[in-house]
Amino acid sequence: MRRRLGRVRGGLQSREISVKIAIPFVAEIGGVWVPVDAEREAAWELYVELATRVTVVELGEEEGLLREALSSLYTVFGTTREILRQYGPSVAPRVSPGHVTFGVLAVNVLNLSIRPLLSRWHPLLAAYEAQRADNSDPVSHERQWDRAEELRGEIENVRKVLLSLAQSLNEVAGVGDLITPRVPRQTPVTDDGN
């Protein structure tokens, strides 16, 4: 990601960044983004949404439920729509070829990455879930699904797209990294309480 910096209120603020988000088997969304203040604010809001969901955290082989992962991805639609409505046309202005906006990035990631995953896998998983016996554990039942590994792979592909989007949003918002886990260093307590 390339960026030019300019002075804003005594600090440095991104004036221009180069964005490149690869969507497997579909396209690459990219271009120069020269964000306005409304886009910076919208970027922060969507960044927080992505950083606090399972959407950008790797789902381990024996972790979580696929249903919960799909549900979490589905809620990104509603949140993104709210943000787009709240900030209005200022986050999706007309731009010259080779340039992108918050609106272009957000809507394309929804429509080219998340929507295909959900429209394909939600009904397949729902059909499999309907076969679960009343006395069967939902976690065990889901892990026995012969397509579970395939779905996990596609969720991982979407996670990488969302992580790339989140990194661009982070850059535009000009904030610290909220996604990479950092555990504060612990000070050991001695036997005498100090």
C-alpha positions as CSV (number, residue, x, y, z in Angstrom):
1,M,0.0,0.0,0.0
2,R,1.5,3.3,-1.1
3,R,0.4,6.5,0.6
4,R,1.1,10.2,0.5
5,L,0.9,12.1,3.7
6,G,-0.3,15.6,4.5
7,R,-0.6,17.7,7.6
8,V,-4.0,17.7,9.3
9,R,-4.5,19.4,12.7
10,G,-0.8,19.1,13.7
11,G,-0.5,15.4,12.8
12,L,0.0,13.3,9.7
13,Q,-3.1,12.1,7.9
14,S,-3.3,9.8,4.8
15,R,-4.1,11.9,1.8
16,E,-3.9,9.1,-0.8
17,I,-3.5,5.3,-0.6
18,S,-3.2,2.6,-3.2
19,V,-5.7,-0.2,-2.6
20,K,-5.6,-3.7,-4.0
21,I,-8.1,-6.3,-2.8
22,A,-7.9,-9.7,-4.6
23,I,-11.2,-11.6,-4.7
24,P,-10.3,-15.3,-5.5
25,F,-11.8,-16.5,-8.8
26,V,-13.5,-13.2,-9.5
27,A,-11.6,-10.0,-9.7
28,E,-9.2,-7.6,-8.2
29,I,-10.6,-4.3,-6.8
30,G,-8.1,-1.6,-6.6
31,G,-7.1,1.9,-7.3
32,V,-6.0,5.1,-5.7
33,W,-8.2,6.2,-2.8
34,V,-8.1,9.9,-1.8
35,P,-10.5,9.8,1.2
36,V,-12.6,12.7,2.4
37,D,-13.4,13.1,6.1
38,A,-16.7,11.3,5.8
39,E,-14.9,8.3,4.2
40,R,-12.4,8.3,7.1
41,E,-15.2,8.2,9.6
42,A,-17.1,5.5,7.6
43,A,-13.8,3.5,7.3
44,W,-13.4,3.6,11.1
45,E,-17.0,2.3,11.7
46,L,-16.6,-0.5,9.2
47,Y,-13.1,-1.3,10.5
48,V,-14.5,-1.7,14.1
49,E,-17.2,-4.0,12.8
50,L,-14.8,-6.2,11.0
51,A,-12.2,-6.2,13.7
52,T,-14.7,-7.3,16.4
53,R,-16.3,-10.2,14.4
54,V,-15.2,-13.6,13.5
55,T,-15.0,-12.2,9.9
56,V,-11.2,-11.5,10.1
57,V,-10.2,-14.1,12.6
58,E,-9.0,-17.5,11.3
59,L,-11.5,-20.2,12.1
60,G,-9.5,-23.2,13.2
61,E,-10.4,-26.7,12.1
62,E,-12.1,-27.7,15.3
63,E,-13.2,-24.2,16.3
64,G,-16.6,-22.5,16.1
65,L,-19.7,-23.4,14.2
66,L,-20.0,-22.8,10.4
67,R,-23.5,-21.5,11.0
68,E,-22.2,-18.8,13.4
69,A,-19.5,-17.8,10.9
70,L,-22.1,-17.5,8.1
71,S,-24.4,-15.5,10.4
72,S,-21.6,-13.2,11.3
73,L,-20.8,-12.6,7.7
74,Y,-24.5,-11.9,7.0
75,T,-24.6,-9.1,9.6
76,V,-21.7,-7.3,7.8
77,F,-24.4,-6.6,5.1
78,G,-26.7,-4.8,7.5
79,T,-23.9,-2.8,9.1
80,T,-22.4,-1.8,5.8
81,R,-25.8,-0.6,4.5
82,E,-26.3,1.4,7.7
83,I,-22.9,3.1,7.3
84,L,-23.5,3.8,3.6
85,R,-26.9,5.3,4.4
86,Q,-25.6,7.3,7.3
87,Y,-22.8,9.0,5.4
88,G,-24.7,9.2,2.1
89,P,-23.2,10.1,-1.3
90,S,-20.1,11.7,0.3
91,V,-18.6,8.2,0.7
92,A,-19.3,7.2,-2.9
93,P,-18.6,10.2,-5.1
94,R,-17.9,9.9,-8.8
95,V,-14.2,9.5,-9.3
96,S,-11.9,9.2,-12.3
97,P,-10.8,5.8,-13.7
98,G,-8.2,4.1,-11.5
99,H,-9.7,5.6,-8.3
100,V,-11.8,4.0,-5.7
101,T,-14.0,5.2,-2.8
102,F,-15.3,3.8,0.4
103,G,-18.6,3.0,-1.3
104,V,-17.0,1.2,-4.2
105,L,-14.9,-0.9,-2.0
106,A,-17.6,-1.8,0.5
107,V,-20.3,-2.7,-2.0
108,N,-17.9,-4.6,-4.3
109,V,-16.6,-6.7,-1.4
110,L,-20.2,-7.4,-0.3
111,N,-21.4,-8.3,-3.8
112,L,-18.4,-10.1,-5.1
113,S,-17.1,-12.0,-2.0
114,I,-19.7,-12.3,0.8
115,R,-22.9,-12.6,-1.2
116,P,-21.7,-15.5,-3.4
117,L,-20.5,-17.4,-0.3
118,L,-23.8,-16.9,1.6
119,S,-26.1,-17.5,-1.4
120,R,-24.4,-20.8,-2.1
121,W,-23.7,-22.1,1.4
122,H,-26.6,-20.9,3.5
123,P,-29.2,-23.2,1.8
124,L,-26.8,-26.1,1.7
125,L,-25.9,-25.9,5.4
126,A,-29.6,-25.3,6.3
127,A,-30.6,-28.5,4.4
128,Y,-27.9,-30.4,6.2
129,E,-29.0,-29.0,9.6
130,A,-32.6,-30.0,8.9
131,Q,-31.4,-33.6,8.9
132,R,-30.1,-33.5,12.5
133,A,-31.9,-35.8,14.9
134,D,-33.5,-34.1,17.9
135,N,-31.1,-35.8,20.3
136,S,-28.0,-35.0,18.3
137,D,-25.5,-32.4,19.3
138,P,-25.4,-29.5,16.7
139,V,-21.6,-29.2,16.9
140,S,-21.0,-32.9,16.3
141,H,-23.6,-33.0,13.6
142,E,-22.0,-30.1,11.7
143,R,-18.5,-31.6,12.0
144,Q,-19.7,-34.8,10.4
145,W,-20.9,-33.0,7.3
146,D,-19.0,-34.1,4.3
147,R,-18.9,-30.6,2.9
148,A,-17.7,-28.8,6.2
149,E,-14.1,-28.7,5.1
150,E,-15.0,-27.2,1.7
151,L,-17.1,-24.5,3.4
152,R,-14.4,-23.7,5.9
153,G,-12.0,-23.2,2.9
154,E,-14.4,-20.7,1.3
155,I,-14.9,-18.9,4.6
156,E,-11.1,-18.6,4.8
157,N,-11.0,-17.1,1.3
158,V,-13.6,-14.5,2.3
159,R,-11.8,-13.8,5.5
160,K,-8.6,-12.9,3.6
161,V,-10.6,-10.5,1.4
162,L,-12.1,-8.9,4.5
163,L,-8.8,-8.7,6.2
164,S,-7.4,-6.9,3.1
165,L,-10.3,-4.5,3.2
166,A,-9.9,-4.0,6.9
167,Q,-6.2,-3.1,6.4
168,S,-7.2,-0.5,3.9
169,L,-9.9,0.9,6.2
170,N,-7.4,1.0,9.0
171,E,-5.0,3.0,6.9
172,V,-7.7,5.5,5.9
173,A,-9.0,5.8,9.4
174,G,-5.5,6.5,10.6
175,V,-5.8,4.3,13.7
176,G,-3.9,1.6,15.4
177,D,-4.2,-2.1,14.5
178,L,-7.1,-3.7,16.4
179,I,-6.9,-7.0,14.6
180,T,-3.5,-8.3,15.4
181,P,-3.6,-9.8,18.9
182,R,-1.2,-8.1,21.3
183,V,-1.1,-9.3,24.8
184,P,0.3,-6.7,27.2
185,R,3.5,-7.8,29.0
186,Q,2.6,-9.0,32.4
187,T,4.7,-8.0,35.4
188,P,5.3,-11.1,37.6
189,V,4.1,-10.8,41.2
190,T,6.7,-11.9,43.8
191,D,6.0,-13.9,46.9
192,D,6.2,-10.7,49.0
193,G,3.4,-9.1,47.0
194,N,5.6,-6.7,45.0
